[in-house]
Amino acid sequence: MNKKSIVKVIDLKTLSRDETLPCFGAFYCEIESVGKNIFSLTPWVMQWTENIWLFNLSPCRNFWAIQKEKKKKGLYELFEQILDISFEKEYLSVFANHPWQCIFFLDYLLEKKAKGVFSLNTLLNRRIYESLPWDHWFNPLVILSDHLNYLKVKGFRESQFRSKQAQLKRFIKRMDLWGPFDLSQADVASIKRRFSGWLGEVWAWTFNGFLEGEKQTLNLFNSEDNQVNLGSFPWIPFQIDDPPRVIRHLEYPVNRWDVVESLLIEDFSKLCAVNSWTEREQVSSIIWGITLYNLKSLKVELNFRNPYSLHSDTRNNFKTALYQAYYAYMELMDKLRARETDLDLPEEIPFVGWEIEINECLYIPPQITELISTENSKLNYEDILDLQNKIPLPIESYVIVPDFFPDLSFRSGEAGNTGEYDFSLNQWIEASSNRPFFYYKNPLPITCPLELKRRFLERTSNDWWESENLKDITKDYFLLEDREGNFIWVFRDNSGAWYKHGIYS
């Protein structure tokens, strides 16, 4: 196919409902003031140009996965509805697994005067991306240079950056190369050595996850705490001026949690009464700036794995926010105890004041509340989101996989995301109900005395057509009660040997 003949782009209607959440998005809109609507998908936003914004979707990873499941909509279908309402359909948005890929593809779509939502997770859009000409790759380098200068990145010189681009353009013309993927065999080290380190960095961003056999190196689903490693990409957070805050000057020093907790409840109530924000804004981060007795100031961050409504939690005395504050308080106390001894101060230095500030919010415009509202379901999605915000470690979740072999009959998944199948899972659900939660990776050989109580559960079969060991073709599983009264999961193979495969809690 002639690469120069490709002009068609793939719209939302070609996307399936089995999408995975992308890491990043690029958004173009000519509306004069986007206001808080720019935070309608994520609280992590960067302004790339006057009309182009970048989204980092990682802090809302679980939130959108659950909304997709709850509303039974395609992920991009849901995003399109939200953006249509927020920006009156006058926008263009691209989603991918690196911000540079979003910008690169967006530059092409703007030339084609496209509108709507596009994803590089679809095969056809990936093929178009791989066929893009050099112009769309070089155009965003001008803005990249501006951001690197703004951040005063060590070792970056704009004049050298432009000079190396000119050198690369001469090389491209001499070799008659249509686009970056015509040179995809050039590794990052070679580009850095010949055309400078920063062009090498951009080269790595361009091909991340696109070369055959390469894994996504910036995939947010490999991160436990919703953090994505941006590497050297110059991300500059965009924040609304004058965020909501409450300041407290204590009448007396305090360091006991029960006292701190009661005062925080008062301050969270005051925070909800601040006029500059409403219940439409769901919190993902709160900065708690603490002043110690020695007047030293420390800042701790209260992070929520899912957007959290502080206003709605008023009826629970802000229980979720207090959980995160308690974890931060305990960590701070441990650090203070570990400091060098100061004879003038107690082991746990008390607080004499603090400031609480809303740092990051997901904004839910009134018109889209219905799209993500709670609905009756066997699964209480809101409770799952709330539990994830309260506990200090990520929730592990598993879903059933239709497989007769127990070891392959489940996989890890998003909490609350049950998955969708074109057939009934009843027979696998029935079988899994008799299996324990705790498995041994390698079954342990055991002796099974005849006098022990046991109950037959099921007979399983592996992929016998691929097996070289006939004794492993079938296994008879039993529930066994040992002499101590513990229940264990055992099986007997074809040769009559017994193995311990799991334990019941």
QUIKA-V530314 format. One record per helix or strand. SS is the DSSP state (helix for helix, strand for strand). FROM is the first residue (numbers start at 1). TO is the last residue. If there is no record, write none. Layout:
SS_FROM_TO ; SS_FROM_TO
This chain:
helix_3_5 ; helix_12_14 ; strand_24_29 ; helix_35_39 ; strand_44_47 ; strand_52_56 ; helix_58_71 ; helix_75_87 ; strand_91_96 ; helix_99_111 ; strand_116_119 ; helix_123_130 ; helix_135_139 ; helix_141_150 ; helix_158_175 ; helix_180_183 ; helix_188_195 ; helix_197_207 ; helix_220_222 ; strand_245_254 ; helix_257_272 ; strand_281_292 ; strand_297_308 ; helix_312_316 ; helix_319_337 ; strand_351_363 ; helix_366_372 ; helix_381_390 ; strand_397_400 ; helix_406_408 ; strand_410_413 ; helix_426_432 ; strand_438_446 ; strand_453_461 ; helix_470_472 ; strand_474_481 ; strand_487_492 ; strand_498_503
